[in-house]
Structure formats: structure tokens, C-alpha cells
Amino acid sequence: MTLTASPQITTLTSKGQIAIPASLREEFGLKAGDKLVFSAAANGLLLKKATPLDYAWHHGLENTLQEWHSAEDEVYNAL
């Protein structure tokens, strides 16, 4: 795979959405409806196409955090 040499710039909308430039969508085989994973990195964000391992990790983590979704959390979030 030949990686795009120059950085691509896009705009974050007021709804928190971004458009991935067409050249990068083609290069990485991204299509409408694909699930993407954002991860924090030392120098910014890492974005990648979700894999079955990502789904398994997310599902496992989600089950361990159920106790954090409570009525008390909803009251706090409303402050």
C-alpha cells in the first residue's frame, strides 16, 4: 500500500461530524456504513476501520461498565 504523503484537512461540524477526504476513503477501502474506531494517541487521535477484535473488546468493556450507568449518573450529567 502506498500511503498518501500529504496531510489532509477536514472540518468538524457543529454536530461533531467530519468528512473523510475521498482520497483517504479510497486508499483505506472505507465505505458508507463502515464502523470506525477513534483512539487517543500521544500526539492526537488515531482513526481506523473497526475489526472483529475491536467489537469484542468494546463488548467486553461495555459489560464491565454497566454499574456506571445509573440514575445518579443521569442526575450528575444534567447539572
N, C-alpha and C positions, 0 to 999 in steps of 0.2 A: 504494500500500500504506500502510495506517495502522499505524504501529508501536506496540507495547504501551508505554504510558507508564511504568508502574511496574516496578521491578526484580523479577525472580522469583528465589526462593531454593530451592535443592535441596541434597541431602546426598550426599556422596561416600561410597560403601560401602567396607568393608574390602577388597573385591576391585577397587577403583578404578573402580567404575561410578557413573554418575549417571543420574537420570531427568530428561528434559527436560519441563517442565510442558506439559500438554495445550494450553493457550492458545498457547504458542510453537510447538508442533508444527503446530498448525492454521495459524497465521499465516505460517509459512515453508514449509508443504507438506511437512513431514517425515513419513516413513512407516517402519514397521519394515523393517529391512534396508538403509535408505539408508546410504551411506558419508559420514562427516563428517571434516572437516579441522580439526585444532587447530593454531594458530599462536601463538607468543609475541608479545605486544604490550607496549608501554611500561608500560601500566597493568594488565596481566593477560593473559588468554587470549582469543583470537578463535576462535570456532567457526562453521563454515559448511558447507553441503552441498557435497560434492565435485563437481567439474566434470570434463569430459574433459581440460582443461588441467592440473588437479591430478594426475590419473592419469599424464599424460605426464611431468610434472615429477618426480613420485615415481619413476617407472620409470627415467628418465634418471639421477637421483641415485643410486638403488639400484645401478645398474650401475657407477658410479664408486667406490662404497664397498665393493665385494666384497673388496678386499685387507684391509679392516679386520676381516673375519670370518675369523679364523684360529684354529688350535689354541692359540696363545699368548694370544689374547683370552679363550678359554674358561677357561684356567688362571687368568688375572688375575681374571676375573669370579667365579671360585669362591672367591677369598680372602675 
